[in-house]
Amino acid sequence: MRKRNKTKDKSGDTIFPLNIDELEKVISSKFENNPDIKFSTYEQQGRKVAIFFIDYQVDVQKLQESLLGPLLNMEKEWSNDSIVNEIPLNSATKISSLDEILKRLVIGEVIIYVEGENESLTYLLLHKESRSLEKAETESLVLGPKISFTESLATNLNIVRWRIKSTDLVLEEVKIGKTMPHDVRIVYMKSIANEEDVNTLRQRLKELDVDEIEDSVVLKQYLEDSQYNLFPQFDHTELPDRFTYSIKKGKVGILVENSPSGFLTPSTLFSFLESTEDLYMRWQAGTFLRLLRFFAMAFSIIVTPMYVAAVSFQYTIIPTEILITIGQSRAAVPFPPLIEALILEFLLELLREAGARLPTKVGQTMGIVGGIVIGQAAVEAGLTSNILIIVVAMSALSSFTVPSYLLGTTIRLIRFPLILLAGFLGFLGIMFGLSLLIIHLLRLKSLGRPYLVPLYPLRLEDFNKVFYRTPFNFTNKRAKAYKPKDLIRFNKKDATKKRDIDE
């Protein structure tokens, strides 16, 4: 009996040449006889060919018209070379490894094997399900584009290309994941983005050794400079206009297959308080809204701890009229201010989380009605005071002004240790907690860049790009914080030159 010559892959698996029946048994055993594996055999001039694929992952119409039709109508004898030459598809790949065949099957490729050949052919005829472009949910805007990214990487790349019509735009491809690889794209402007930032991000991606990544939010956590802090270090967004606007400033973006959002780096604490909506307003209104967000963030962090500290220890700083009102509202409350504040903050977080998990209409109704009913019942039952309900409500309202959901969550978490420090040490505890927080922020980095720039290190020339807005004629330079290659956006002298209508 003649011994067959077998092709071995790197792992030692022998797979080709095989007859068609043996190949079908091997594939069926690997997929536990899964009925979704379609295995078809055709014969021509005494030669057999097997075609197999996963049913719901392949574009059946394209399979029939572009592959099966030309294959069955071929006049030449079937072979790998003749099939590649006769079938007008550009995605043909020759493989002989069983592991490679299985990997390509699960990502939607069609495998063709001509009996007796030492290699099989694969064609990518993937059928992707994707939702249409919809309005952004977590980052709502009054002015500006409303569409958001989708789970389709091709759609997201199309949107980015549509918004940045330039040959300078780079969409670098990287594969992440050993067992279930995902397509990841590094997005940046070649003539603007800092080369060191691009290389650092590329290195971190290539050195990442994981089986799979579920979403861009998960990938972001793998790539961050420090995974042991509360503050997000990469800016996360589902808005294409915010994504492309940051790319044009010199940042580097990441888009991931099956993820409806992208992230940007390097980022600063103040990046999470910016909104592209500021650009669509007059510069005076944009400045007011930015300053309002900064104030609201600080107010949300310290107002409840200050109430606890003042009522528990430093009540002498409270004006007499207000102190009498607070004393009357707390007369029937059996708990100290610390416990009272923690109970109310905990109830607020329960309402917020429940409202986010319920269907939209039910969640909104439950949040409003639940807050009113529970708050009123708590006051009447003597569990809390009216004054503290107002303080906690103002704190929650202030946290909602932060455009970034991730930073808003961080602010909510910071409040609890500050309340505890205020309850035990008063204003001294608050100052101690804020000092630790500032020290932590000073040490924090995003892709190796300082997290508090332009405050630290101090860059006064970047203040008009962070804390306030100026007329567009005066924004001729990009922020130095990201160290872009090209610092100049346009010629300021030409932009401010007055022209007659007939020029």
C-alpha positions in Angstrom: 0.0 0.0 0.0 1.4 3.4 -1.1 2.1 5.8 1.7 0.8 9.3 1.3 3.0 12.4 1.5 1.5 14.5 4.3 2.0 18.2 4.9 2.7 19.1 8.5 1.9 22.4 10.1 4.1 24.0 12.8 2.1 22.4 15.6 2.7 18.9 14.2 -0.8 18.3 12.9 -0.9 16.3 9.6 -3.8 17.3 7.4 -3.1 17.2 3.7 -3.4 15.3 1.4 -6.7 13.7 2.5 -9.6 12.2 0.7 -12.9 14.1 1.0 -14.5 11.6 3.4 -11.6 11.8 5.9 -11.6 15.6 5.7 -15.3 15.7 6.5 -14.8 13.5 9.6 -11.9 15.7 10.8 -13.9 18.9 10.5 -17.0 17.4 12.0 -15.1 16.1 15.0 -13.5 19.5 15.7 -16.9 21.2 15.7 -18.7 18.4 17.7 -20.9 17.5 14.7 -22.3 21.1 14.6 -25.2 21.2 12.1 -24.2 24.8 11.2 -21.1 23.5 9.4 -22.1 23.1 5.7 -20.0 20.5 3.9 -20.6 19.9 0.2 -18.8 17.7 -2.3 -18.7 18.1 -6.1 -17.1 15.9 -8.7 -15.7 16.7 -12.2 -13.7 14.6 -14.5 -13.1 12.1 -11.8 -11.8 14.7 -9.4 -13.6 15.7 -6.2 -13.7 19.1 -4.5 -15.1 19.9 -1.0 -16.5 23.2 0.0 -17.3 23.9 3.7 -18.2 26.9 5.8 -20.4 28.0 8.7 -23.8 28.7 7.4 -24.9 31.9 9.0 -21.5 33.6 8.7 -21.3 33.5 5.0 -23.0 35.7 2.4 -24.9 32.9 0.6 -25.8 35.0 -2.4 -22.2 36.0 -3.0 -21.2 32.3 -2.5 -23.6 31.2 -5.2 -22.8 33.9 -7.7 -19.1 34.5 -7.3 -17.7 31.2 -6.2 -19.9 28.1 -6.8 -21.2 29.2 -10.2 -17.7 29.9 -11.7 -16.3 26.8 -10.0 -18.9 24.4 -11.4 -18.7 25.9 -14.9 -15.0 25.7 -15.2 -13.7 23.9 -18.3 -10.2 23.3 -16.9 -9.4 20.5 -14.6 -9.9 21.5 -10.9 -6.6 22.4 -9.1 -5.6 25.1 -6.7 -3.9 27.1 -9.5 -6.8 26.8 -12.0 -9.4 27.8 -9.4 -7.4 30.9 -8.3 -7.0 31.9 -12.0 -10.5 31.3 -13.1 -12.6 32.6 -10.1 -12.7 36.4 -10.0 -12.2 36.9 -6.3 -9.1 38.6 -4.8 -9.2 37.1 -1.3 -7.9 33.6 -2.1 -5.3 32.2 0.5 -3.6 28.9 0.4 -3.3 27.1 3.8 -2.4 23.6 4.9 -2.6 23.8 8.7 -5.7 22.4 10.5 -5.5 25.1 13.1 -5.5 27.8 10.5 -8.5 26.2 8.7 -10.5 26.2 11.9 -9.6 29.8 12.7 -10.6 31.0 9.3 -13.9 29.0 9.4 -15.1 30.8 12.6 -14.4 34.2 11.1 -16.6 33.6 8.1 -14.3 32.2 5.4 -15.2 29.5 2.8 -12.7 26.7 2.5 -12.2 24.8 -0.8 -10.2 21.6 -0.9 -9.4 19.8 -4.2 -8.8 16.1 -3.4 -5.2 15.2 -3.7 -3.8 18.7 -3.2 -1.4 19.6 -0.5 -3.1 22.9 0.4 -6.7 24.2 0.6 -8.0 27.6 -0.6 -9.9 30.0 1.5 -12.2 32.9 0.5 -13.6 35.6 2.7 -17.3 35.9 2.0 -18.4 37.2 5.4 -21.9 38.2 6.1 -22.0 40.8 8.8 -25.1 41.9 10.8 -24.9 45.5 11.8 -27.3 48.1 13.0 -27.9 51.4 11.2 -26.4 54.7 12.4 -28.3 56.0 15.4 -28.3 58.9 17.8 -25.8 58.8 20.6 -27.2 57.7 23.9 -24.6 58.4 26.6 -23.2 61.6 25.1 -26.2 63.6 24.1 -25.8 67.0 22.3 -28.1 69.9 21.6 -26.0 71.3 18.8 -23.7 69.4 16.3 -23.8 65.9 14.7 -25.9 63.4 16.6 -24.8 60.1 15.0 -22.7 57.6 17.0 -20.4 54.8 16.2 -21.8 51.3 15.6 -20.4 47.8 16.2 -19.2 47.5 12.6 -15.6 48.5 12.3 -16.0 49.0 8.5 -18.8 51.5 9.2 -16.8 53.4 11.8 -13.8 53.6 9.6 -16.1 54.9 6.8 -17.4 57.6 9.1 -13.9 58.7 10.1 -12.7 58.8 6.5 -15.8 60.8 5.6 -15.1 63.4 8.3 -11.3 63.6 7.6 -10.9 63.6 3.8 -7.1 63.6 3.8 -4.3 61.3 2.6 -2.5 62.2 5.8 -5.0 60.1 7.9 -3.4 56.8 9.0 -5.6 53.7 9.9 -3.0 51.2 11.0 -4.2 47.7 11.5 -3.3 45.5 14.5 -4.6 42.1 15.5 -5.3 41.5 19.3 -6.2 38.2 20.8 -4.7 34.7 20.5 -7.8 32.5 20.4 -10.3 35.0 19.2 -8.4 37.8 17.3 -10.0 41.2 16.9 -9.2 43.9 14.4 -7.9 47.0 16.0 -7.1 50.2 14.2 -4.7 52.9 15.3 -6.0 56.2 13.9 -3.9 59.4 13.7 -2.7 62.2 11.4 0.7 61.4 10.2 1.9 65.1 9.9 0.4 66.1 13.3 0.5 63.3 15.8 3.6 62.9 18.0 5.7 60.0 16.8 6.6 59.0 20.3 2.9 58.7 21.3 2.2 56.5 18.2 5.1 54.2 18.9 4.3 53.9 22.6 0.7 52.9 21.8 1.7 50.5 19.0 4.2 48.8 21.3 1.7 48.4 24.1 -0.8 46.9 21.7 1.7 44.4 20.2 3.0 43.3 23.6 -0.6 42.7 24.8 -0.9 38.9 25.4 -4.6 38.1 25.9 -7.0 35.5 24.5 -9.6 38.1 23.5 -10.9 41.6 24.1 -14.6 42.2 24.5 -14.7 45.9 23.8 -12.7 49.1 23.4 -13.4 49.9 27.0 -11.7 46.7 28.1 -8.8 47.2 25.8 -8.4 50.7 27.2 -7.9 49.3 30.7 -5.1 47.0 29.5 -3.2 49.9 27.9 -3.5 52.5 30.7 -0.4 53.6 32.5 -1.8 52.6 35.9 -4.6 50.2 36.5 -4.8 50.9 40.2 -6.5 54.3 40.2 -10.0 55.6 39.8 -9.5 58.2 37.1 -9.8 57.2 33.5 -6.6 57.9 31.6 -7.9 57.5 28.0 -10.8 59.6 26.7 -13.7 57.3 25.7 -16.3 58.5 23.2 -19.1 57.2 21.0 -19.3 60.4 19.0 -17.5 60.4 15.6 -17.2 64.2 15.6 -15.5 64.3 19.0 -13.2 61.4 17.9 -12.1 63.1 14.7 -11.8 66.6 16.3 -9.3 65.1 18.8 -7.4 63.3 16.0 -7.0 66.6 14.2 -5.6 68.2 17.4 -2.8 65.6 17.5 -4.2 62.8 19.6 -4.0 59.1 18.7 -7.3 57.1 18.5 -8.2 53.5 18.7 -11.2 51.7 17.1 -12.0 48.1 17.8 -14.1 45.6 15.9 -17.5 44.9 17.5 -17.2 48.0 19.7 -19.6 51.0 19.3 -17.1 53.5 20.7 -13.4 54.5 20.4 -10.9 56.0 22.8 -8.2 58.7 22.5 -4.8 59.3 24.0 -3.0 61.0 25.5 -5.7 62.6 27.7 -5.7 65.0 30.6 -8.2 65.5 33.4 -9.6 68.5 31.5 -10.2 66.4 28.4 -13.1 64.7 30.1 -14.8 68.0 30.8 -14.6 69.2 27.2 -17.5 68.8 24.8 -17.5 69.4 21.0 -20.8 71.3 21.7 -18.6 74.2 23.0 -17.3 74.7 19.5 -20.8 75.1 18.0 -21.7 78.0 20.3 -20.4 81.5 20.5 -17.1 81.6 22.3 -18.6 83.5 25.2 -21.2 80.8 25.8 -18.6 78.0 25.3 -16.4 79.6 27.9 -19.3 79.9 30.4 -20.2 76.2 30.0 -16.7 75.0 30.4 -16.2 77.1 33.6 -19.6 75.9 34.8 -18.5 72.2 34.4 -15.3 72.8 36.4 -17.2 74.5 39.2 -19.8 71.7 39.1 -17.2 69.0 39.4 -15.5 70.6 42.4 -18.9 71.4 44.0 -20.1 67.8 43.5 -17.0 66.4 45.3 -17.0 68.7 48.4 -20.5 70.0 49.1 -21.7 66.9 51.1 -18.5 66.4 53.0 -18.5 70.1 53.9 -22.1 69.8 55.2 -21.1 66.8 57.4 -17.9 68.6 58.7 -19.7 71.8 59.5 -22.7 70.2 61.3 -20.5 67.7 63.1 -17.6 69.8 64.2 -17.3 73.4 62.8 -20.9 74.4 63.3 -19.7 77.9 64.5 -18.9 78.9 60.9 -22.6 78.5 59.9 -24.7 81.7 60.1 -27.1 81.7 63.1 -30.2 81.8 61.0 -29.2 78.8 58.9 -27.9 77.0 62.0 -31.4 77.3 63.6 -33.0 76.0 60.4 -30.6 73.0 60.3 -31.2 72.3 64.0 -35.0 72.3 63.6 -34.8 70.0 60.6 -32.5 67.6 62.4 -34.4 67.6 65.7 -36.2 64.3 65.0 -33.3 62.6 63.2 -31.7 59.8 65.4 -28.5 59.5 63.3 -25.4 61.6 63.4 -24.7 63.7 60.2 -22.1 61.1 58.9 -24.6 58.2 59.0 -27.4 60.4 57.6 -25.3 61.5 54.7 -24.1 58.0 53.9 -27.6 56.6 53.9 -28.9 59.4 51.5 -25.9 59.0 49.2 -26.4 55.2 49.1 -30.1 55.6 48.3 -29.3 58.1 45.6 -26.8 55.6 44.0 -29.4 52.9 44.2 -31.9 55.1 42.3 -29.4 56.1 39.8 -28.3 52.5 39.1 -31.9 51.2 38.9 -32.8 54.0 36.5 -29.9 53.1 34.2 -30.8 49.4 34.1 -34.5 49.7 33.6 -36.1 50.5 30.1 -35.8 54.2 29.3 -39.3 55.3 30.0 -39.7 53.2 33.1 -36.3 54.2 34.4 -37.0 57.9 34.0 -40.4 57.6 35.8 -38.9 55.4 38.5 -36.0 57.8 39.1 -38.2 60.9 39.4 -41.1 59.3 41.4 -38.8 57.1 43.5 -36.6 60.1 44.5 -39.6 62.3 45.5 -41.5 59.5 47.3 -38.5 58.1 49.2 -37.1 61.5 50.0 -40.5 62.8 51.4 -41.1 59.5 53.3 -37.5 59.7 54.8 -38.1 63.2 56.1 -41.5 62.4 57.5 -40.2 59.3 59.2 -37.4 61.3 60.8 -34.6 59.4 59.1 -33.1 62.5 57.5 -33.4 66.3 57.3 -34.7 68.5 54.5 -31.4 70.4 54.3 -29.3 67.3 53.6 -31.7 66.2 50.9 -31.2 69.5 49.2 -27.4 69.2 49.6 -27.2 65.7 48.2 -29.6 66.6 45.3 -27.4 69.5 44.4 -24.3 67.3 44.5 -25.9 64.7 42.2 -27.2 67.4 39.8 -23.6 68.9 39.6 -22.2 65.5 38.7 -24.5 65.1 35.8 -22.9 68.1 34.0 -19.7 66.2 33.4 -19.8 65.0 29.7 -17.8 61.9 30.4 -19.7 59.1 32.1 -16.4 57.5 33.3 -15.3 60.7 35.1 -18.8 61.1 36.5 -18.6 57.7 38.0 -15.2 58.5 39.5 -16.6 61.7 41.1 -19.4 59.6 42.7 -16.9 57.2 44.2 -14.5 60.0 45.5 -17.4 61.5 47.6 -17.7 58.5 49.9 -14.1 58.5 51.4 -14.3 62.3 51.7 -17.6 62.0 53.6 -16.0 59.5 56.0 -13.0 61.8 56.6 -15.3 64.8 57.2 -17.3 62.7 59.7 -14.3 61.7 61.7 -11.9 64.7 61.3 -14.1 67.6 60.1 -12.6 70.2 57.7 -9.1 68.8 58.6 -10.2 65.5 57.1 -11.5 67.1 54.0 -8.2 69.0 53.5 -6.2 65.8 54.1 -8.4 63.9 51.5 -8.1 66.6 48.9 -4.4 66.8 49.4 -4.0 63.1 48.8 -6.2 63.5 45.7 -4.1 66.3 44.2 -0.9 64.4 44.9 -2.4 61.4 43.1 -3.4 63.5 40.1 0.0 65.1 39.9 1.7 61.7 39.7 -0.8 60.3 37.2 0.1 60.0 33.5 -1.7 59.2 30.3 0.6 57.5 27.7 3.5 59.0 29.6 2.1 62.6 29.5 1.3 64.5 32.7 -2.4 64.2 33.6 -2.9 67.8 34.9 -1.2 69.7 32.0 -1.5 72.7 31.4 -1.8 73.3 35.1 1.2 71.0 35.8 3.5 71.5 34.2 2.3 75.1 33.7 1.6 76.1 30.1 -0.3 79.4 30.1 -0.5 79.4 26.3 -2.8 76.3 26.4 -5.3 77.8 28.8 -7.5 79.1 26.0 -7.9 75.5 24.7 -8.8 74.1 28.1 -10.4 76.5 30.6 -11.9 79.0 28.2 -12.6 79.6 24.6 -11.4 82.5 22.4 -12.7 83.5 18.9 -11.5 81.1 16.2 -9.2 83.7 14.7 -7.0 83.4 17.7 -6.8 79.6 17.8 -4.2 79.3 15.2 -2.0 77.0 17.2 -2.6 73.5 18.5 -2.1 72.6 22.2 1.5 72.2 23.1 0.5 69.6 25.8 0.3 66.8 23.1 3.5 67.9 21.5 2.2 67.7 17.9 4.6 67.7 14.9 2.8 70.6 13.3 1.9 73.3 15.9 0.4 75.8 13.5 -3.2 75.3 12.3 -3.4 78.3 10.0 -1.8 81.7 9.4 -3.2 84.1 12.0 -2.4 87.2 9.9 -4.4 86.0 6.9 -7.3 84.9 9.1 -7.7 88.3 10.8 -7.3 90.3 7.6 -10.4 92.2 6.7 -11.6 91.8 3.1 -14.1 93.6 1.0 -17.0 91.6 -0.4 -15.7 91.7 -4.0 -12.2 90.3 -3.0 
